[in-house]
Amino acid sequence: MPTNIIIADHLSLAYQELDTIIYGATFMIKEGDFVVITGESGSGKSTLLKSFYGAIAPSRGELYVRDVNMNHVKPSKLNALRRHIGIVFQDYKLIKEWTIEKNVMLPLIISGYKRHVGDAEVQRLLSHVKLSHQIGKYPPELSGGEQQRVAIARALAHNPTLILADEPTGNLDEYSASLIWNLLEESNLQLNTTIIVVTHRIPKGLRIPYRHYHIDSGNVNEIT
């Protein structure tokens, strides 16, 4: 029986007291779910995603992520939670002065992996995202789609139970976007990783069952 990895109970999110973005959302996301969140620009999609890794705290209601109460989470507890989360951003957030191998290794360095273990894992991950031929190169030497694949390899490096992807294909051409969606699908199917993707458009070619939440006027509704 899958366990709940995220529980929101009348969750509201606001950057300022009188500027509420999300109103009273109640939902549950289970381990192994593939979730897509849509909505117009400025609707609060990214804000909701940020709450899942503690970048914004609930203003009202309650939010639990992997049984951690995000309303009153201590920094040490938040850091421990983030070791189970992989994050993929629209603008990649790679370190330009580092090779792609070192970028992928960053979560392993933070987690204290030994160098020889990290090297082997990085080689495996770059092969998984079909970038073995680019080893030794730096992010600016790669295309946008290749940089996003590096970002996904980095997100997978520490075997997260949850991947949060914020518009991961927003800046990519159709071919590159298709590769990114395929990688996310594979992570869900092969590793049972819970995937939550914020996007403006759900691709027609998704091969797996998914749950769809749409945000409209601050309200989070599941589309069935």
C-alpha positions, -999 to +999 in steps of 0.1 A: +000+000+000+017+033-011+023+058+017+015+095+015+047+114+007+029+148+007-001+158+027-017+193+024-046+202+047-062+236+040-028+248+029-024+285+021+008+301+009+017+338+009+048+359+004+032+387+024+002+386+048-022+402+024-008+386-007-021+350-006-011+329-036-026+295-027-059+293-008-069+264+014-055+235-007-062+200+005-047+170-013-024+140-008+004+127-031+014+091-027+048+074-030+053+065-067+028+091-081+036+110-112+020+144-108+016+173-132+007+208-120-006+233-145-020+268-144-016+302-160+016+322-155+016+337-120-011+312-108+012+299-080+025+267-096+061+274-086+051+287-052+034+254-044+064+235-056+087+256-034+067+248-003+075+211-009+112+217-003+108+244+024+116+275+003+083+290+015+064+281+047+027+277+050+008+308+060-022+288+071-032+252+072-007+223+074+018+207+050+037+175+056+065+162+033+078+127+041+062+131+076+080+164+082+058+192+094+067+221+071+050+246+093+076+244+121+106+227+105+141+233+120+170+239+097+186+206+106+154+187+098+149+206+066+185+198+055+178+161+062+146+162+042+163+177+012+187+148+010+156+128-002+146+154-027+159+161-062+151+195-078+152+204-115+149+241-124+139+257-157+172+275-159+192+244-149+212+262-121+245+244-131+278+258-119+294+271-151+329+269-138+326+231-130+327+202-155+294+184-159+308+155-139+315+178-109+280+193-113+264+159-111+286+150-081+275+180-060+247+161-041+271+132-035+298+156-021+272+171+002+261+137+013+297+127+022+302+099-005+337+088-010+353+100-041+357+066-059+320+058-052+310+092-065+330+089-097+314+056-105+279+069-099+285+100-120+297+079-149+266+058-146+242+088-144+258+106-174+254+073-194+218+071-182+210+106-196+230+099-228+258+123-221+289+101-218+303+117-249+303+151-232+324+141-202+350+168-194+329+196-209+315+226-190+278+237-191+282+266-215+296+242-240+264+222-241+230+229-256+200+238-234+186+203-237+219+188-227+223+211-197+188+201-185+198+164-188+229+172-166+205+188-142+183+157-141+214+135-136+224+157-107+188+155-092+190+117-094+226+114-080+216+108-043+187+084-051+159+108-041+124+095-033+109+127-046+118+148-077+104+183-081+107+197-116+098+234-122+091+240-159+120+216-169+112+219-206+101+255-208+132+267-226+137+236-248+128+226-283+103+198-289+130+170-293+149+180-262+117+184-242+106+149-252+139+135-239+134+152-206+099+139-202+112+104-211+139+106-184+113+117-158+090+088-168+118+063-166+127+075-131+091+069-120+087+036-137+121+020-129+129+035-095+093+043-082+105+078-076+076+103-069+077+129-097+060+163-095+063+185-126+051+221-129+044+228-166+024+251-189+015+222-212+012+184-207+027+166-236+004+143-255+028+115-256+030+107-218+033+069-216+023+065-180-007+072-158-004+106-141-024+128-117-032+163-129-036+193-105-047+226-120-043+260-101-069+286-109-074+318-088-053+303-060-074+271-059-057+237-064-081+213-081-074+177-092-085+171-128-099+136-132 
